[in-house]
Each structure stands twice: as structure tokens, then as C-alpha cells.
Amino acid sequence: MAKLGLWTNAVGLLISIAGTLLLFLHTTNKYHAAIQDIGSIAVGYLGLILLGVSVSITGVALLLGANDD
């Protein structure tokens, strides 16, 4: 169970990092930053970041559950 927790935590961190980089690249691009609908696009990237955080927290919970056994 500990190995699954570590993998889940790592995947969650990678999803969060990818979402953060995509958001940064999107908002620093002159063409994309000029789009009026940047708010909904940013919300999508923030959703990806929060998905990664929740997956990472699940991995931590699996690790803590493995320590109780």
C-alpha cells in the first residue's frame, strides 16, 4: 500500500506541475493573454492544478494508511 501511495503522490505532483506550467505559458504568451476569454481558460488550468493536489493528498492518505498497518 505504501508503494501505491508514493506513486499516487508523484502522479498528483506531476499533474499539478503540468497545470502550473501550462497556466504560466498561456498567460505569458502575448497572443493568448490578449484573448478576452482568458478567465475561463485560467479556471480550466486551475482545475487541473487542483486535480493534481487532490490526487497528491490521496497519495498521502494512502501512505498514512499504510503506516497504520
Backbone torsions as a table, in degrees:
resi	resn	phi	psi	omega
1	MET	NA	-31.3	-179.5
2	ALA	-66.6	-38.4	179.4
3	LYS	-64.7	-40.4	177.1
4	LEU	-63.7	-39.8	177.7
5	GLY	-63.0	-41.3	179.0
6	LEU	-65.6	-44.1	179.1
7	TRP	-64.5	-42.0	179.3
8	THR	-63.7	-42.3	178.0
9	ASN	-62.4	-43.7	-179.9
10	ALA	-64.7	-41.7	178.7
11	VAL	-64.3	-41.8	178.0
12	GLY	-61.1	-42.4	178.1
13	LEU	-65.0	-39.5	178.6
14	LEU	-65.6	-38.7	177.3
15	ILE	-64.1	-43.1	179.4
16	SER	-64.7	-42.3	179.0
17	ILE	-64.7	-42.3	178.7
18	ALA	-63.0	-43.8	178.1
19	GLY	-62.9	-40.2	178.7
20	THR	-65.1	-44.4	179.1
21	LEU	-65.3	-41.2	178.3
22	LEU	-62.9	-42.3	178.4
23	LEU	-63.5	-44.1	179.4
24	PHE	-62.9	-46.4	-179.8
25	LEU	-64.7	-36.3	-178.7
26	HIS	-70.4	-40.5	-176.6
27	THR	-80.8	-21.7	178.6
28	THR	-90.0	-10.6	176.4
29	ASN	-75.4	126.8	-175.6
30	LYS	-61.3	-39.1	-178.7
31	TYR	-67.6	-48.8	-177.2
32	HIS	-70.1	-33.3	-179.6
33	ALA	-68.3	-22.4	-179.7
34	ALA	-83.1	-11.1	-179.1
35	ILE	-69.1	135.0	-177.7
36	GLN	-67.4	-25.7	-174.5
37	ASP	-92.5	28.1	-177.4
38	ILE	-63.6	-27.2	-178.9
39	GLY	-63.4	-45.8	-179.0
40	SER	-70.4	-32.7	176.6
41	ILE	-67.1	-42.4	179.0
42	ALA	-64.4	-36.7	178.0
43	VAL	-64.0	-37.4	176.8
44	GLY	-62.9	-44.1	177.9
45	TYR	-67.3	-38.5	177.1
46	LEU	-64.5	-35.0	174.9
47	GLY	-62.5	-39.8	177.1
48	LEU	-64.5	-40.8	177.9
49	ILE	-63.3	-44.6	179.8
50	LEU	-67.5	-32.7	174.3
51	LEU	-61.3	-44.0	178.1
52	GLY	-63.1	-39.2	178.3
53	VAL	-64.8	-43.0	-179.1
54	SER	-67.9	-36.3	176.2
55	VAL	-66.2	-40.0	178.8
56	SER	-64.4	-40.7	177.8
57	ILE	-64.9	-36.6	175.7
58	THR	-61.9	-39.9	177.0
59	GLY	-63.3	-39.6	177.2
60	VAL	-65.0	-40.2	178.2
61	ALA	-64.0	-38.4	176.4
62	LEU	-65.3	-38.7	176.4
63	LEU	-63.4	-43.7	179.3
64	LEU	-66.5	-36.1	176.9
65	GLY	-66.4	-33.9	178.6
66	ALA	-71.2	-30.6	178.8
67	ASN	-72.9	-24.9	179.5
68	ASP	-74.9	-24.0	-177.2
69	ASP	-73.5	NA	NA
